[in-house]
Amino acid sequence: MSQSKKNEATTNKLWGGRFAEPTDAFVQRFTASEAFDRRLASQDIRGSIAHAQMLCAQNILSPADLAEIEMGLSQISDEIAQDNFDWRVDREDVHMNIEARLTEIIGDTGKKLHTGRSRNDQVATDIRLWLRESIDAVTLQLTRLQRGIVELAAAHAATIMPGFTHLQVAQPITFGHHLLAWYEMLDRDFGRLQDCRVRLNQSPLGAAALAGTTFPIDRMMTAETLGFDGPTRNSLDSVSDRDFAIEFTAAAALITTHLSRMSEELVLWTSAQFAFINIPDRFCTGSSIMPQKKNPDVPELVRGKTGRINGHLMALLTLMKSQPLAYNKDNQEDKEPLFDTVQTLHDCLRAFADMVPALVPNQENMRNAALEGFATATDLADYLVRRGVAFRDAHEVVGNAVAHCVAESCRLEDLPLTLLRSFYHDIDADVFEVLTLEGSVAARDHIGGTSPVQVAAAAATALKLLSSR
């Protein structure tokens, strides 16, 4: 190929000088990422402005150069915001699309912007900026959901329902206590998101391709300008690290796992067999053939989306597991799983934050269900222990009483005192105080217990904490 033909073939590239032939059209489409990484445009422009300001402060760019670059990037930002930007696949990615357009607007000065940096540190910076903002947005939805849960719990601190183990009635609890268990799951999730945010908030900008740059750059300046806590410490690790993306996706997988557990309970509770909860119509759909159906689609779909995020986590772990230092083209595959994880998680949390405060418990059905399955059997055993009976002996006594009730199709609280004494002689009339549902929950009056007093106190503490965020 002649030199003129070569130049013509590579005029659409910012790196074409070394190549003797143009990129194959299919390969160009196959390797391009602009279709999905364009969502990093805002962060890319912010990073470029910070980089240009630093270059000017270090006398690498002139003040006139900086003014032109800032003007051009501002125009590009407006074009993108107005959906008037010509995204081109031949320019490969968001970085080269913006840089090429900058050069179109301000001429050769635009070519100076890339001094002292590489697309490797540029994209690592962009993703960290984007994910930092995304964590903040997700956290807002998470906190909104927590607040809705706690407010509902406070309103139902004394609403009795059965607690389950093995999905069998175990002991009476309150609906508020159950909701606060949801809150605790999400509070750990909040902590993990904050931990992830701290670790990702280091600036890779200035690491360049992998070894740093020969220009006298000020990495602390760009880090501070972009709101990072400081620059990353090793240039090789800076451009190749994607731990922050994996860590966020792992946290997201745990959050949706928790949402999935909540969803499973809501699906069960809305069924005719339980009928504990009513979900407002606006969060449900009907059947195309069965007119009576009201399907809990929001919790069902959230439960399903958990598998989607788990898949993204596995994809990112697999993506990174065999990569040598430093940057490799493989890393282009980090964005779509991460982008979708953020969007999916945000939407799931938003849906729950809207829905949970609107849940309406069927208190009568909950209480009736707690009366089944001998939920106060442990209370009777505890009563005997306080009378001096060893717990294992008390366990056997109560087991015999339950067996009698099963045979006679009655409840423990229905047994007359004379019959109770046939199982153990030292039982008095005060036993019926512990065999009531109200007495059972009230007796668990300690930190973390299900007594209405403790539930109300825990809800108040949680609301105070949420208000301080």
ChimeraX attribute file (.defattr): number of C-alpha atoms within 10 A of each C-alpha:
attribute: neighborCount
match mode: 1-to-1
recipient: residues
	/A:1	9
	/A:2	8
	/A:3	9
	/A:4	8
	/A:5	12
	/A:6	17
	/A:7	18
	/A:8	12
	/A:9	17
	/A:10	18
	/A:11	12
	/A:12	14
	/A:13	16
	/A:14	13
	/A:15	10
	/A:16	16
	/A:17	11
	/A:18	8
	/A:19	12
	/A:20	15
	/A:21	14
	/A:22	17
	/A:23	15
	/A:24	9
	/A:25	9
	/A:26	9
	/A:27	9
	/A:28	15
	/A:29	15
	/A:30	11
	/A:31	14
	/A:32	19
	/A:33	19
	/A:34	22
	/A:35	14
	/A:36	13
	/A:37	20
	/A:38	18
	/A:39	13
	/A:40	20
	/A:41	22
	/A:42	18
	/A:43	21
	/A:44	23
	/A:45	21
	/A:46	19
	/A:47	22
	/A:48	25
	/A:49	22
	/A:50	20
	/A:51	29
	/A:52	27
	/A:53	24
	/A:54	21
	/A:55	25
	/A:56	18
	/A:57	16
	/A:58	14
	/A:59	12
	/A:60	18
	/A:61	18
	/A:62	15
	/A:63	15
	/A:64	11
	/A:65	21
	/A:66	23
	/A:67	14
	/A:68	18
	/A:69	26
	/A:70	21
	/A:71	16
	/A:72	22
	/A:73	24
	/A:74	15
	/A:75	15
	/A:76	22
	/A:77	19
	/A:78	13
	/A:79	13
	/A:80	16
	/A:81	12
	/A:82	9
	/A:83	10
	/A:84	11
	/A:85	15
	/A:86	11
	/A:87	18
	/A:88	15
	/A:89	18
	/A:90	17
	/A:91	20
	/A:92	20
	/A:93	24
	/A:94	25
	/A:95	21
	/A:96	19
	/A:97	21
	/A:98	26
	/A:99	23
	/A:100	17
	/A:101	19
	/A:102	25
	/A:103	17
	/A:104	14
	/A:105	18
	/A:106	16
	/A:107	14
	/A:108	12
	/A:109	17
	/A:110	23
	/A:111	16
	/A:112	17
	/A:113	21
	/A:114	15
	/A:115	15
	/A:116	21
	/A:117	21
	/A:118	18
	/A:119	16
	/A:120	23
	/A:121	24
	/A:122	25
	/A:123	23
	/A:124	20
	/A:125	27
	/A:126	25
	/A:127	23
	/A:128	22
	/A:129	24
	/A:130	17
	/A:131	23
	/A:132	20
	/A:133	14
	/A:134	17
	/A:135	19
	/A:136	14
	/A:137	13
	/A:138	22
	/A:139	19
	/A:140	17
	/A:141	22
	/A:142	24
	/A:143	20
	/A:144	18
	/A:145	22
	/A:146	29
	/A:147	22
	/A:148	21
	/A:149	27
	/A:150	28
	/A:151	19
	/A:152	22
	/A:153	27
	/A:154	22
	/A:155	13
	/A:156	21
	/A:157	27
	/A:158	22
	/A:159	20
	/A:160	28
	/A:161	28
	/A:162	24
	/A:163	19
	/A:164	14
	/A:165	9
	/A:166	6
	/A:167	7
	/A:168	11
	/A:169	19
	/A:170	19
	/A:171	22
	/A:172	26
	/A:173	29
	/A:174	29
	/A:175	26
	/A:176	28
	/A:177	30
	/A:178	19
	/A:179	24
	/A:180	26
	/A:181	15
	/A:182	17
	/A:183	23
	/A:184	13
	/A:185	16
	/A:186	21
	/A:187	18
	/A:188	14
	/A:189	21
	/A:190	21
	/A:191	13
	/A:192	19
	/A:193	23
	/A:194	16
	/A:195	14
	/A:196	23
	/A:197	21
	/A:198	14
	/A:199	12
	/A:200	24
	/A:201	22
	/A:202	22
	/A:203	28
	/A:204	32
	/A:205	33
	/A:206	30
	/A:207	27
	/A:208	23
	/A:209	21
	/A:210	21
	/A:211	15
	/A:212	19
	/A:213	16
	/A:214	8
	/A:215	13
	/A:216	11
	/A:217	21
	/A:218	16
	/A:219	19
	/A:220	17
	/A:221	18
	/A:222	26
	/A:223	24
	/A:224	15
	/A:225	16
	/A:226	21
	/A:227	13
	/A:228	22
	/A:229	15
	/A:230	17
	/A:231	22
	/A:232	22
	/A:233	12
	/A:234	13
	/A:235	21
	/A:236	20
	/A:237	17
	/A:238	28
	/A:239	30
	/A:240	22
	/A:241	17
	/A:242	20
	/A:243	15
	/A:244	19
	/A:245	24
	/A:246	22
	/A:247	21
	/A:248	24
	/A:249	28
	/A:250	23
	/A:251	21
	/A:252	26
	/A:253	24
	/A:254	20
	/A:255	26
	/A:256	28
	/A:257	20
	/A:258	19
	/A:259	24
	/A:260	22
	/A:261	16
	/A:262	18
	/A:263	23
	/A:264	15
	/A:265	13
	/A:266	22
	/A:267	21
	/A:268	16
	/A:269	19
	/A:270	19
	/A:271	15
	/A:272	9
	/A:273	8
	/A:274	14
	/A:275	19
	/A:276	21
	/A:277	21
	/A:278	16
	/A:279	22
	/A:280	14
	/A:281	11
	/A:282	8
	/A:283	17
	/A:284	14
	/A:285	13
	/A:286	14
	/A:287	10
	/A:288	7
	/A:289	7
	/A:290	8
	/A:291	8
	/A:292	8
	/A:293	12
	/A:294	17
	/A:295	18
	/A:296	22
	/A:297	15
	/A:298	21
	/A:299	25
	/A:300	15
	/A:301	13
	/A:302	26
	/A:303	22
	/A:304	14
	/A:305	21
	/A:306	23
	/A:307	15
	/A:308	17
	/A:309	26
	/A:310	18
	/A:311	16
	/A:312	23
	/A:313	24
	/A:314	14
	/A:315	16
	/A:316	23
	/A:317	19
	/A:318	11
	/A:319	16
	/A:320	19
	/A:321	8
	/A:322	8
	/A:323	14
	/A:324	9
	/A:325	12
	/A:326	16
	/A:327	19
	/A:328	13
	/A:329	9
	/A:330	10
	/A:331	18
	/A:332	16
	/A:333	14
	/A:334	19
	/A:335	17
	/A:336	14
	/A:337	20
	/A:338	22
	/A:339	20
	/A:340	14
	/A:341	26
	/A:342	21
	/A:343	12
	/A:344	19
	/A:345	24
	/A:346	20
	/A:347	15
	/A:348	25
	/A:349	24
	/A:350	17
	/A:351	17
	/A:352	25
	/A:353	20
	/A:354	15
	/A:355	19
	/A:356	19
	/A:357	19
	/A:358	16
	/A:359	15
	/A:360	13
	/A:361	20
	/A:362	17
	/A:363	17
	/A:364	14
	/A:365	16
	/A:366	22
	/A:367	19
	/A:368	12
	/A:369	20
	/A:370	24
	/A:371	22
	/A:372	15
	/A:373	17
	/A:374	20
	/A:375	25
	/A:376	26
	/A:377	23
	/A:378	19
	/A:379	22
	/A:380	24
	/A:381	22
	/A:382	19
	/A:383	19
	/A:384	22
	/A:385	16
	/A:386	11
	/A:387	12
	/A:388	11
	/A:389	17
	/A:390	13
	/A:391	15
	/A:392	10
	/A:393	13
	/A:394	22
	/A:395	19
	/A:396	13
	/A:397	19
	/A:398	22
	/A:399	16
	/A:400	13
	/A:401	21
	/A:402	19
	/A:403	11
	/A:404	16
	/A:405	17
	/A:406	14
	/A:407	8
	/A:408	9
	/A:409	9
	/A:410	14
	/A:411	20
	/A:412	24
	/A:413	21
	/A:414	11
	/A:415	15
	/A:416	11
	/A:417	15
	/A:418	13
	/A:419	11
	/A:420	21
	/A:421	13
	/A:422	12
	/A:423	17
	/A:424	15
	/A:425	10
	/A:426	12
	/A:427	18
	/A:428	11
	/A:429	10
	/A:430	10
	/A:431	16
	/A:432	17
	/A:433	14
	/A:434	21
	/A:435	22
	/A:436	18
	/A:437	24
	/A:438	18
	/A:439	16
	/A:440	23
	/A:441	23
	/A:442	20
	/A:443	15
	/A:444	16
	/A:445	15
	/A:446	12
	/A:447	12
	/A:448	14
	/A:449	18
	/A:450	27
	/A:451	26
	/A:452	26
	/A:453	17
	/A:454	19
	/A:455	29
	/A:456	21
	/A:457	16
	/A:458	22
	/A:459	25
	/A:460	16
	/A:461	12
	/A:462	19
	/A:463	18
	/A:464	11
	/A:465	11
	/A:466	15
	/A:467	9
	/A:468	6
	/A:469	7
